[in-house]
Amino acid sequence: MRTFVARKNINWKFVKSKIQDDLKAAMKSGDKLRTMALRGVLSEMSRLEKDIRREPNDAEIIQIIKRERAKREETLVFARQAARQDLIEQNETEAKVLESYLPAMTSPDEVRAEIHAAIAAGASQMGPLMKALRDKFGASLDGKVASELAKEALAKK
């Protein structure tokens, strides 16, 4: 099965139809884990459409996919604590499926370089530093990694 890696210049209405087509293909092939993950994303998209009464924009779709992936990762932590191999495999697979629809993440080296540049430009607190990173990298920024690197850099300062 083909995997889809989203990039910055993507038509996000295409992504929704791509997810729907992938869901149909997963249902036909009997891939239950992929089906569950894609159904979760589509149900969140339709819930959001009803809440805001319009098609979701690209930032909202990325946010939905990231939130769904985060749910899988959180469940994975608890499954590991309970030594539930079935849930570990299920959530790892679903997280990988959702990851394939997200933009390519910025490397930690790029984030670290931008943090040092922002600190050199005068950013001395976490809030303004994270805002500068989000403005620079957008959806391709992994907030958790950026936060850890920023705390580390500010502690050294």
Chimera marker file (.cmm) of the C-alpha trace (Angstrom):
<marker_set name="trace">
<marker id="1" x="0.000" y="0.000" z="0.000" r="1" g="1" b="0" radius="0.5"/>
<marker id="2" x="1.266" y="3.475" z="-0.802" r="1" g="1" b="0" radius="0.5"/>
<marker id="3" x="2.095" y="5.835" z="2.010" r="1" g="1" b="0" radius="0.5"/>
<marker id="4" x="1.421" y="9.507" z="1.786" r="1" g="1" b="0" radius="0.5"/>
<marker id="5" x="3.818" y="12.071" z="3.189" r="1" g="1" b="0" radius="0.5"/>
<marker id="6" x="2.324" y="15.535" z="3.378" r="1" g="1" b="0" radius="0.5"/>
<marker id="7" x="4.471" y="18.518" z="2.462" r="1" g="1" b="0" radius="0.5"/>
<marker id="8" x="4.010" y="22.244" z="2.919" r="1" g="1" b="0" radius="0.5"/>
<marker id="9" x="2.351" y="22.981" z="-0.460" r="1" g="1" b="0" radius="0.5"/>
<marker id="10" x="-0.444" y="20.425" z="-0.234" r="1" g="1" b="0" radius="0.5"/>
<marker id="11" x="-4.073" y="20.995" z="-1.100" r="1" g="1" b="0" radius="0.5"/>
<marker id="12" x="-5.671" y="19.824" z="2.155" r="1" g="1" b="0" radius="0.5"/>
<marker id="13" x="-9.041" y="19.105" z="0.551" r="1" g="1" b="0" radius="0.5"/>
<marker id="14" x="-7.076" y="16.568" z="-1.435" r="1" g="1" b="0" radius="0.5"/>
<marker id="15" x="-5.779" y="15.126" z="1.840" r="1" g="1" b="0" radius="0.5"/>
<marker id="16" x="-9.300" y="14.568" z="3.127" r="1" g="1" b="0" radius="0.5"/>
<marker id="17" x="-10.306" y="12.747" z="-0.058" r="1" g="1" b="0" radius="0.5"/>
<marker id="18" x="-6.995" y="10.841" z="0.068" r="1" g="1" b="0" radius="0.5"/>
<marker id="19" x="-7.791" y="9.712" z="3.619" r="1" g="1" b="0" radius="0.5"/>
<marker id="20" x="-11.278" y="8.671" z="2.516" r="1" g="1" b="0" radius="0.5"/>
<marker id="21" x="-9.854" y="6.696" z="-0.417" r="1" g="1" b="0" radius="0.5"/>
<marker id="22" x="-7.249" y="5.084" z="1.857" r="1" g="1" b="0" radius="0.5"/>
<marker id="23" x="-10.019" y="4.166" z="4.295" r="1" g="1" b="0" radius="0.5"/>
<marker id="24" x="-11.957" y="2.421" z="1.521" r="1" g="1" b="0" radius="0.5"/>
<marker id="25" x="-8.821" y="0.572" z="0.413" r="1" g="1" b="0" radius="0.5"/>
<marker id="26" x="-8.042" y="-0.469" z="4.001" r="1" g="1" b="0" radius="0.5"/>
<marker id="27" x="-11.599" y="-1.714" z="4.491" r="1" g="1" b="0" radius="0.5"/>
<marker id="28" x="-11.451" y="-3.727" z="1.275" r="1" g="1" b="0" radius="0.5"/>
<marker id="29" x="-8.075" y="-5.242" z="2.173" r="1" g="1" b="0" radius="0.5"/>
<marker id="30" x="-9.202" y="-6.054" z="5.720" r="1" g="1" b="0" radius="0.5"/>
<marker id="31" x="-6.538" y="-3.890" z="7.419" r="1" g="1" b="0" radius="0.5"/>
<marker id="32" x="-8.390" y="-3.242" z="10.678" r="1" g="1" b="0" radius="0.5"/>
<marker id="33" x="-5.736" y="-1.103" z="12.370" r="1" g="1" b="0" radius="0.5"/>
<marker id="34" x="-5.403" y="1.258" z="9.412" r="1" g="1" b="0" radius="0.5"/>
<marker id="35" x="-9.203" y="1.392" z="9.136" r="1" g="1" b="0" radius="0.5"/>
<marker id="36" x="-9.578" y="2.328" z="12.817" r="1" g="1" b="0" radius="0.5"/>
<marker id="37" x="-6.934" y="5.056" z="12.626" r="1" g="1" b="0" radius="0.5"/>
<marker id="38" x="-8.383" y="6.633" z="9.476" r="1" g="1" b="0" radius="0.5"/>
<marker id="39" x="-11.939" y="6.455" z="10.793" r="1" g="1" b="0" radius="0.5"/>
<marker id="40" x="-10.812" y="8.311" z="13.905" r="1" g="1" b="0" radius="0.5"/>
<marker id="41" x="-9.292" y="11.112" z="11.845" r="1" g="1" b="0" radius="0.5"/>
<marker id="42" x="-12.306" y="11.400" z="9.537" r="1" g="1" b="0" radius="0.5"/>
<marker id="43" x="-14.744" y="11.472" z="12.442" r="1" g="1" b="0" radius="0.5"/>
<marker id="44" x="-12.739" y="14.273" z="14.070" r="1" g="1" b="0" radius="0.5"/>
<marker id="45" x="-12.723" y="16.163" z="10.759" r="1" g="1" b="0" radius="0.5"/>
<marker id="46" x="-16.483" y="15.856" z="10.386" r="1" g="1" b="0" radius="0.5"/>
<marker id="47" x="-16.980" y="16.869" z="14.040" r="1" g="1" b="0" radius="0.5"/>
<marker id="48" x="-14.861" y="19.961" z="13.434" r="1" g="1" b="0" radius="0.5"/>
<marker id="49" x="-16.743" y="20.777" z="10.215" r="1" g="1" b="0" radius="0.5"/>
<marker id="50" x="-20.009" y="20.696" z="12.142" r="1" g="1" b="0" radius="0.5"/>
<marker id="51" x="-18.586" y="22.834" z="14.951" r="1" g="1" b="0" radius="0.5"/>
<marker id="52" x="-17.136" y="25.557" z="12.724" r="1" g="1" b="0" radius="0.5"/>
<marker id="53" x="-19.666" y="25.176" z="9.866" r="1" g="1" b="0" radius="0.5"/>
<marker id="54" x="-17.052" y="25.173" z="7.103" r="1" g="1" b="0" radius="0.5"/>
<marker id="55" x="-14.324" y="22.977" z="5.635" r="1" g="1" b="0" radius="0.5"/>
<marker id="56" x="-11.304" y="22.774" z="7.952" r="1" g="1" b="0" radius="0.5"/>
<marker id="57" x="-8.176" y="24.547" z="6.744" r="1" g="1" b="0" radius="0.5"/>
<marker id="58" x="-4.734" y="22.976" z="6.547" r="1" g="1" b="0" radius="0.5"/>
<marker id="59" x="-3.656" y="23.988" z="10.057" r="1" g="1" b="0" radius="0.5"/>
<marker id="60" x="-6.832" y="22.486" z="11.518" r="1" g="1" b="0" radius="0.5"/>
<marker id="61" x="-6.374" y="19.209" z="9.609" r="1" g="1" b="0" radius="0.5"/>
<marker id="62" x="-2.757" y="18.953" z="10.754" r="1" g="1" b="0" radius="0.5"/>
<marker id="63" x="-3.878" y="19.655" z="14.301" r="1" g="1" b="0" radius="0.5"/>
<marker id="64" x="-6.502" y="16.890" z="14.101" r="1" g="1" b="0" radius="0.5"/>
<marker id="65" x="-3.989" y="14.357" z="12.807" r="1" g="1" b="0" radius="0.5"/>
<marker id="66" x="-1.408" y="15.359" z="15.438" r="1" g="1" b="0" radius="0.5"/>
<marker id="67" x="-4.021" y="15.101" z="18.186" r="1" g="1" b="0" radius="0.5"/>
<marker id="68" x="-5.062" y="11.635" z="17.014" r="1" g="1" b="0" radius="0.5"/>
<marker id="69" x="-1.419" y="10.552" z="16.892" r="1" g="1" b="0" radius="0.5"/>
<marker id="70" x="-0.857" y="11.960" z="20.394" r="1" g="1" b="0" radius="0.5"/>
<marker id="71" x="-3.805" y="9.913" z="21.663" r="1" g="1" b="0" radius="0.5"/>
<marker id="72" x="-2.193" y="6.769" z="20.262" r="1" g="1" b="0" radius="0.5"/>
<marker id="73" x="1.162" y="7.647" z="21.835" r="1" g="1" b="0" radius="0.5"/>
<marker id="74" x="-0.446" y="8.324" z="25.220" r="1" g="1" b="0" radius="0.5"/>
<marker id="75" x="-2.271" y="4.995" z="25.064" r="1" g="1" b="0" radius="0.5"/>
<marker id="76" x="1.019" y="3.367" z="24.102" r="1" g="1" b="0" radius="0.5"/>
<marker id="77" x="2.625" y="4.566" z="27.347" r="1" g="1" b="0" radius="0.5"/>
<marker id="78" x="-0.147" y="2.987" z="29.417" r="1" g="1" b="0" radius="0.5"/>
<marker id="79" x="-0.101" y="-0.202" z="27.349" r="1" g="1" b="0" radius="0.5"/>
<marker id="80" x="3.637" y="-0.563" z="27.976" r="1" g="1" b="0" radius="0.5"/>
<marker id="81" x="3.129" y="-0.057" z="31.708" r="1" g="1" b="0" radius="0.5"/>
<marker id="82" x="0.482" y="-2.783" z="31.696" r="1" g="1" b="0" radius="0.5"/>
<marker id="83" x="2.644" y="-5.031" z="29.456" r="1" g="1" b="0" radius="0.5"/>
<marker id="84" x="-0.218" y="-5.403" z="26.951" r="1" g="1" b="0" radius="0.5"/>
<marker id="85" x="1.568" y="-6.493" z="23.788" r="1" g="1" b="0" radius="0.5"/>
<marker id="86" x="-1.649" y="-6.479" z="21.729" r="1" g="1" b="0" radius="0.5"/>
<marker id="87" x="-2.349" y="-2.825" z="22.565" r="1" g="1" b="0" radius="0.5"/>
<marker id="88" x="1.298" y="-1.881" z="22.067" r="1" g="1" b="0" radius="0.5"/>
<marker id="89" x="1.303" y="-3.277" z="18.530" r="1" g="1" b="0" radius="0.5"/>
<marker id="90" x="-2.091" y="-1.758" z="17.717" r="1" g="1" b="0" radius="0.5"/>
<marker id="91" x="-1.178" y="1.740" z="18.861" r="1" g="1" b="0" radius="0.5"/>
<marker id="92" x="2.285" y="1.673" z="17.283" r="1" g="1" b="0" radius="0.5"/>
<marker id="93" x="0.740" y="0.708" z="13.945" r="1" g="1" b="0" radius="0.5"/>
<marker id="94" x="-1.991" y="3.342" z="14.172" r="1" g="1" b="0" radius="0.5"/>
<marker id="95" x="0.547" y="6.037" z="15.133" r="1" g="1" b="0" radius="0.5"/>
<marker id="96" x="2.669" y="5.126" z="12.086" r="1" g="1" b="0" radius="0.5"/>
<marker id="97" x="-0.396" y="5.354" z="9.835" r="1" g="1" b="0" radius="0.5"/>
<marker id="98" x="-1.240" y="8.810" z="11.172" r="1" g="1" b="0" radius="0.5"/>
<marker id="99" x="2.396" y="9.912" z="10.977" r="1" g="1" b="0" radius="0.5"/>
<marker id="100" x="2.368" y="9.232" z="7.241" r="1" g="1" b="0" radius="0.5"/>
<marker id="101" x="-0.212" y="12.024" z="6.749" r="1" g="1" b="0" radius="0.5"/>
<marker id="102" x="1.753" y="14.675" z="8.653" r="1" g="1" b="0" radius="0.5"/>
<marker id="103" x="4.247" y="17.119" z="7.152" r="1" g="1" b="0" radius="0.5"/>
<marker id="104" x="7.901" y="16.120" z="7.374" r="1" g="1" b="0" radius="0.5"/>
<marker id="105" x="9.166" y="17.212" z="10.781" r="1" g="1" b="0" radius="0.5"/>
<marker id="106" x="11.979" y="19.697" z="11.135" r="1" g="1" b="0" radius="0.5"/>
<marker id="107" x="15.225" y="18.105" z="12.290" r="1" g="1" b="0" radius="0.5"/>
<marker id="108" x="16.417" y="18.826" z="15.839" r="1" g="1" b="0" radius="0.5"/>
<marker id="109" x="19.613" y="20.350" z="14.401" r="1" g="1" b="0" radius="0.5"/>
<marker id="110" x="17.606" y="22.935" z="12.440" r="1" g="1" b="0" radius="0.5"/>
<marker id="111" x="15.525" y="23.722" z="15.529" r="1" g="1" b="0" radius="0.5"/>
<marker id="112" x="18.653" y="24.002" z="17.683" r="1" g="1" b="0" radius="0.5"/>
<marker id="113" x="20.252" y="26.403" z="15.182" r="1" g="1" b="0" radius="0.5"/>
<marker id="114" x="17.145" y="28.589" z="15.109" r="1" g="1" b="0" radius="0.5"/>
<marker id="115" x="16.980" y="28.587" z="18.930" r="1" g="1" b="0" radius="0.5"/>
<marker id="116" x="20.562" y="29.823" z="19.129" r="1" g="1" b="0" radius="0.5"/>
<marker id="117" x="19.809" y="32.489" z="16.518" r="1" g="1" b="0" radius="0.5"/>
<marker id="118" x="16.708" y="33.638" z="18.428" r="1" g="1" b="0" radius="0.5"/>
<marker id="119" x="18.622" y="33.772" z="21.722" r="1" g="1" b="0" radius="0.5"/>
<marker id="120" x="21.369" y="35.768" z="20.025" r="1" g="1" b="0" radius="0.5"/>
<marker id="121" x="18.676" y="38.141" z="18.736" r="1" g="1" b="0" radius="0.5"/>
<marker id="122" x="17.497" y="38.753" z="22.297" r="1" g="1" b="0" radius="0.5"/>
<marker id="123" x="14.876" y="36.111" z="23.122" r="1" g="1" b="0" radius="0.5"/>
<marker id="124" x="15.469" y="35.257" z="26.773" r="1" g="1" b="0" radius="0.5"/>
<marker id="125" x="12.184" y="33.637" z="27.765" r="1" g="1" b="0" radius="0.5"/>
<marker id="126" x="10.408" y="30.477" z="26.716" r="1" g="1" b="0" radius="0.5"/>
<marker id="127" x="7.217" y="32.084" z="25.330" r="1" g="1" b="0" radius="0.5"/>
<marker id="128" x="8.769" y="34.450" z="22.783" r="1" g="1" b="0" radius="0.5"/>
<marker id="129" x="11.294" y="31.785" z="21.795" r="1" g="1" b="0" radius="0.5"/>
<marker id="130" x="8.596" y="29.166" z="21.080" r="1" g="1" b="0" radius="0.5"/>
<marker id="131" x="6.544" y="31.760" z="19.171" r="1" g="1" b="0" radius="0.5"/>
<marker id="132" x="9.544" y="32.550" z="16.967" r="1" g="1" b="0" radius="0.5"/>
<marker id="133" x="10.055" y="28.835" z="16.308" r="1" g="1" b="0" radius="0.5"/>
<marker id="134" x="6.366" y="28.300" z="15.411" r="1" g="1" b="0" radius="0.5"/>
<marker id="135" x="6.440" y="31.312" z="13.100" r="1" g="1" b="0" radius="0.5"/>
<marker id="136" x="9.564" y="30.024" z="11.362" r="1" g="1" b="0" radius="0.5"/>
<marker id="137" x="8.716" y="26.317" z="11.027" r="1" g="1" b="0" radius="0.5"/>
<marker id="138" x="4.900" y="26.189" z="11.242" r="1" g="1" b="0" radius="0.5"/>
<marker id="139" x="3.315" y="22.731" z="11.255" r="1" g="1" b="0" radius="0.5"/>
<marker id="140" x="6.612" y="20.964" z="10.637" r="1" g="1" b="0" radius="0.5"/>
<marker id="141" x="7.797" y="21.835" z="14.156" r="1" g="1" b="0" radius="0.5"/>
<marker id="142" x="7.531" y="19.117" z="16.789" r="1" g="1" b="0" radius="0.5"/>
<marker id="143" x="6.535" y="21.147" z="19.837" r="1" g="1" b="0" radius="0.5"/>
<marker id="144" x="7.787" y="18.637" z="22.370" r="1" g="1" b="0" radius="0.5"/>
<marker id="145" x="11.273" y="18.460" z="20.850" r="1" g="1" b="0" radius="0.5"/>
<marker id="146" x="11.405" y="22.234" z="20.408" r="1" g="1" b="0" radius="0.5"/>
<marker id="147" x="10.367" y="22.803" z="24.009" r="1" g="1" b="0" radius="0.5"/>
<marker id="148" x="13.034" y="20.449" z="25.353" r="1" g="1" b="0" radius="0.5"/>
<marker id="149" x="15.749" y="22.026" z="23.193" r="1" g="1" b="0" radius="0.5"/>
<marker id="150" x="14.637" y="25.546" z="24.157" r="1" g="1" b="0" radius="0.5"/>
<marker id="151" x="14.686" y="24.721" z="27.885" r="1" g="1" b="0" radius="0.5"/>
<marker id="152" x="18.136" y="23.226" z="27.484" r="1" g="1" b="0" radius="0.5"/>
<marker id="153" x="19.442" y="26.284" z="25.601" r="1" g="1" b="0" radius="0.5"/>
<marker id="154" x="17.892" y="28.767" z="28.036" r="1" g="1" b="0" radius="0.5"/>
<marker id="155" x="19.326" y="26.883" z="31.021" r="1" g="1" b="0" radius="0.5"/>
<marker id="156" x="22.838" y="27.178" z="29.533" r="1" g="1" b="0" radius="0.5"/>
<marker id="157" x="22.415" y="30.907" z="28.995" r="1" g="1" b="0" radius="0.5"/>
<link id1="1" id2="2" r="1" g="1" b="0" radius="0.2"/>
<link id1="2" id2="3" r="1" g="1" b="0" radius="0.2"/>
<link id1="3" id2="4" r="1" g="1" b="0" radius="0.2"/>
<link id1="4" id2="5" r="1" g="1" b="0" radius="0.2"/>
<link id1="5" id2="6" r="1" g="1" b="0" radius="0.2"/>
<link id1="6" id2="7" r="1" g="1" b="0" radius="0.2"/>
<link id1="7" id2="8" r="1" g="1" b="0" radius="0.2"/>
<link id1="8" id2="9" r="1" g="1" b="0" radius="0.2"/>
<link id1="9" id2="10" r="1" g="1" b="0" radius="0.2"/>
<link id1="10" id2="11" r="1" g="1" b="0" radius="0.2"/>
<link id1="11" id2="12" r="1" g="1" b="0" radius="0.2"/>
<link id1="12" id2="13" r="1" g="1" b="0" radius="0.2"/>
<link id1="13" id2="14" r="1" g="1" b="0" radius="0.2"/>
<link id1="14" id2="15" r="1" g="1" b="0" radius="0.2"/>
<link id1="15" id2="16" r="1" g="1" b="0" radius="0.2"/>
<link id1="16" id2="17" r="1" g="1" b="0" radius="0.2"/>
<link id1="17" id2="18" r="1" g="1" b="0" radius="0.2"/>
<link id1="18" id2="19" r="1" g="1" b="0" radius="0.2"/>
<link id1="19" id2="20" r="1" g="1" b="0" radius="0.2"/>
<link id1="20" id2="21" r="1" g="1" b="0" radius="0.2"/>
<link id1="21" id2="22" r="1" g="1" b="0" radius="0.2"/>
<link id1="22" id2="23" r="1" g="1" b="0" radius="0.2"/>
<link id1="23" id2="24" r="1" g="1" b="0" radius="0.2"/>
<link id1="24" id2="25" r="1" g="1" b="0" radius="0.2"/>
<link id1="25" id2="26" r="1" g="1" b="0" radius="0.2"/>
<link id1="26" id2="27" r="1" g="1" b="0" radius="0.2"/>
<link id1="27" id2="28" r="1" g="1" b="0" radius="0.2"/>
<link id1="28" id2="29" r="1" g="1" b="0" radius="0.2"/>
<link id1="29" id2="30" r="1" g="1" b="0" radius="0.2"/>
<link id1="30" id2="31" r="1" g="1" b="0" radius="0.2"/>
<link id1="31" id2="32" r="1" g="1" b="0" radius="0.2"/>
<link id1="32" id2="33" r="1" g="1" b="0" radius="0.2"/>
<link id1="33" id2="34" r="1" g="1" b="0" radius="0.2"/>
<link id1="34" id2="35" r="1" g="1" b="0" radius="0.2"/>
<link id1="35" id2="36" r="1" g="1" b="0" radius="0.2"/>
<link id1="36" id2="37" r="1" g="1" b="0" radius="0.2"/>
<link id1="37" id2="38" r="1" g="1" b="0" radius="0.2"/>
<link id1="38" id2="39" r="1" g="1" b="0" radius="0.2"/>
<link id1="39" id2="40" r="1" g="1" b="0" radius="0.2"/>
<link id1="40" id2="41" r="1" g="1" b="0" radius="0.2"/>
<link id1="41" id2="42" r="1" g="1" b="0" radius="0.2"/>
<link id1="42" id2="43" r="1" g="1" b="0" radius="0.2"/>
<link id1="43" id2="44" r="1" g="1" b="0" radius="0.2"/>
<link id1="44" id2="45" r="1" g="1" b="0" radius="0.2"/>
<link id1="45" id2="46" r="1" g="1" b="0" radius="0.2"/>
<link id1="46" id2="47" r="1" g="1" b="0" radius="0.2"/>
<link id1="47" id2="48" r="1" g="1" b="0" radius="0.2"/>
<link id1="48" id2="49" r="1" g="1" b="0" radius="0.2"/>
<link id1="49" id2="50" r="1" g="1" b="0" radius="0.2"/>
<link id1="50" id2="51" r="1" g="1" b="0" radius="0.2"/>
<link id1="51" id2="52" r="1" g="1" b="0" radius="0.2"/>
<link id1="52" id2="53" r="1" g="1" b="0" radius="0.2"/>
<link id1="53" id2="54" r="1" g="1" b="0" radius="0.2"/>
<link id1="54" id2="55" r="1" g="1" b="0" radius="0.2"/>
<link id1="55" id2="56" r="1" g="1" b="0" radius="0.2"/>
<link id1="56" id2="57" r="1" g="1" b="0" radius="0.2"/>
<link id1="57" id2="58" r="1" g="1" b="0" radius="0.2"/>
<link id1="58" id2="59" r="1" g="1" b="0" radius="0.2"/>
<link id1="59" id2="60" r="1" g="1" b="0" radius="0.2"/>
<link id1="60" id2="61" r="1" g="1" b="0" radius="0.2"/>
<link id1="61" id2="62" r="1" g="1" b="0" radius="0.2"/>
<link id1="62" id2="63" r="1" g="1" b="0" radius="0.2"/>
<link id1="63" id2="64" r="1" g="1" b="0" radius="0.2"/>
<link id1="64" id2="65" r="1" g="1" b="0" radius="0.2"/>
<link id1="65" id2="66" r="1" g="1" b="0" radius="0.2"/>
<link id1="66" id2="67" r="1" g="1" b="0" radius="0.2"/>
<link id1="67" id2="68" r="1" g="1" b="0" radius="0.2"/>
<link id1="68" id2="69" r="1" g="1" b="0" radius="0.2"/>
<link id1="69" id2="70" r="1" g="1" b="0" radius="0.2"/>
<link id1="70" id2="71" r="1" g="1" b="0" radius="0.2"/>
<link id1="71" id2="72" r="1" g="1" b="0" radius="0.2"/>
<link id1="72" id2="73" r="1" g="1" b="0" radius="0.2"/>
<link id1="73" id2="74" r="1" g="1" b="0" radius="0.2"/>
<link id1="74" id2="75" r="1" g="1" b="0" radius="0.2"/>
<link id1="75" id2="76" r="1" g="1" b="0" radius="0.2"/>
<link id1="76" id2="77" r="1" g="1" b="0" radius="0.2"/>
<link id1="77" id2="78" r="1" g="1" b="0" radius="0.2"/>
<link id1="78" id2="79" r="1" g="1" b="0" radius="0.2"/>
<link id1="79" id2="80" r="1" g="1" b="0" radius="0.2"/>
<link id1="80" id2="81" r="1" g="1" b="0" radius="0.2"/>
<link id1="81" id2="82" r="1" g="1" b="0" radius="0.2"/>
<link id1="82" id2="83" r="1" g="1" b="0" radius="0.2"/>
<link id1="83" id2="84" r="1" g="1" b="0" radius="0.2"/>
<link id1="84" id2="85" r="1" g="1" b="0" radius="0.2"/>
<link id1="85" id2="86" r="1" g="1" b="0" radius="0.2"/>
<link id1="86" id2="87" r="1" g="1" b="0" radius="0.2"/>
<link id1="87" id2="88" r="1" g="1" b="0" radius="0.2"/>
<link id1="88" id2="89" r="1" g="1" b="0" radius="0.2"/>
<link id1="89" id2="90" r="1" g="1" b="0" radius="0.2"/>
<link id1="90" id2="91" r="1" g="1" b="0" radius="0.2"/>
<link id1="91" id2="92" r="1" g="1" b="0" radius="0.2"/>
<link id1="92" id2="93" r="1" g="1" b="0" radius="0.2"/>
<link id1="93" id2="94" r="1" g="1" b="0" radius="0.2"/>
<link id1="94" id2="95" r="1" g="1" b="0" radius="0.2"/>
<link id1="95" id2="96" r="1" g="1" b="0" radius="0.2"/>
<link id1="96" id2="97" r="1" g="1" b="0" radius="0.2"/>
<link id1="97" id2="98" r="1" g="1" b="0" radius="0.2"/>
<link id1="98" id2="99" r="1" g="1" b="0" radius="0.2"/>
<link id1="99" id2="100" r="1" g="1" b="0" radius="0.2"/>
<link id1="100" id2="101" r="1" g="1" b="0" radius="0.2"/>
<link id1="101" id2="102" r="1" g="1" b="0" radius="0.2"/>
<link id1="102" id2="103" r="1" g="1" b="0" radius="0.2"/>
<link id1="103" id2="104" r="1" g="1" b="0" radius="0.2"/>
<link id1="104" id2="105" r="1" g="1" b="0" radius="0.2"/>
<link id1="105" id2="106" r="1" g="1" b="0" radius="0.2"/>
<link id1="106" id2="107" r="1" g="1" b="0" radius="0.2"/>
<link id1="107" id2="108" r="1" g="1" b="0" radius="0.2"/>
<link id1="108" id2="109" r="1" g="1" b="0" radius="0.2"/>
<link id1="109" id2="110" r="1" g="1" b="0" radius="0.2"/>
<link id1="110" id2="111" r="1" g="1" b="0" radius="0.2"/>
<link id1="111" id2="112" r="1" g="1" b="0" radius="0.2"/>
<link id1="112" id2="113" r="1" g="1" b="0" radius="0.2"/>
<link id1="113" id2="114" r="1" g="1" b="0" radius="0.2"/>
<link id1="114" id2="115" r="1" g="1" b="0" radius="0.2"/>
<link id1="115" id2="116" r="1" g="1" b="0" radius="0.2"/>
<link id1="116" id2="117" r="1" g="1" b="0" radius="0.2"/>
<link id1="117" id2="118" r="1" g="1" b="0" radius="0.2"/>
<link id1="118" id2="119" r="1" g="1" b="0" radius="0.2"/>
<link id1="119" id2="120" r="1" g="1" b="0" radius="0.2"/>
<link id1="120" id2="121" r="1" g="1" b="0" radius="0.2"/>
<link id1="121" id2="122" r="1" g="1" b="0" radius="0.2"/>
<link id1="122" id2="123" r="1" g="1" b="0" radius="0.2"/>
<link id1="123" id2="124" r="1" g="1" b="0" radius="0.2"/>
<link id1="124" id2="125" r="1" g="1" b="0" radius="0.2"/>
<link id1="125" id2="126" r="1" g="1" b="0" radius="0.2"/>
<link id1="126" id2="127" r="1" g="1" b="0" radius="0.2"/>
<link id1="127" id2="128" r="1" g="1" b="0" radius="0.2"/>
<link id1="128" id2="129" r="1" g="1" b="0" radius="0.2"/>
<link id1="129" id2="130" r="1" g="1" b="0" radius="0.2"/>
<link id1="130" id2="131" r="1" g="1" b="0" radius="0.2"/>
<link id1="131" id2="132" r="1" g="1" b="0" radius="0.2"/>
<link id1="132" id2="133" r="1" g="1" b="0" radius="0.2"/>
<link id1="133" id2="134" r="1" g="1" b="0" radius="0.2"/>
<link id1="134" id2="135" r="1" g="1" b="0" radius="0.2"/>
<link id1="135" id2="136" r="1" g="1" b="0" radius="0.2"/>
<link id1="136" id2="137" r="1" g="1" b="0" radius="0.2"/>
<link id1="137" id2="138" r="1" g="1" b="0" radius="0.2"/>
<link id1="138" id2="139" r="1" g="1" b="0" radius="0.2"/>
<link id1="139" id2="140" r="1" g="1" b="0" radius="0.2"/>
<link id1="140" id2="141" r="1" g="1" b="0" radius="0.2"/>
<link id1="141" id2="142" r="1" g="1" b="0" radius="0.2"/>
<link id1="142" id2="143" r="1" g="1" b="0" radius="0.2"/>
<link id1="143" id2="144" r="1" g="1" b="0" radius="0.2"/>
<link id1="144" id2="145" r="1" g="1" b="0" radius="0.2"/>
<link id1="145" id2="146" r="1" g="1" b="0" radius="0.2"/>
<link id1="146" id2="147" r="1" g="1" b="0" radius="0.2"/>
<link id1="147" id2="148" r="1" g="1" b="0" radius="0.2"/>
<link id1="148" id2="149" r="1" g="1" b="0" radius="0.2"/>
<link id1="149" id2="150" r="1" g="1" b="0" radius="0.2"/>
<link id1="150" id2="151" r="1" g="1" b="0" radius="0.2"/>
<link id1="151" id2="152" r="1" g="1" b="0" radius="0.2"/>
<link id1="152" id2="153" r="1" g="1" b="0" radius="0.2"/>
<link id1="153" id2="154" r="1" g="1" b="0" radius="0.2"/>
<link id1="154" id2="155" r="1" g="1" b="0" radius="0.2"/>
<link id1="155" id2="156" r="1" g="1" b="0" radius="0.2"/>
<link id1="156" id2="157" r="1" g="1" b="0" radius="0.2"/>
</marker_set>
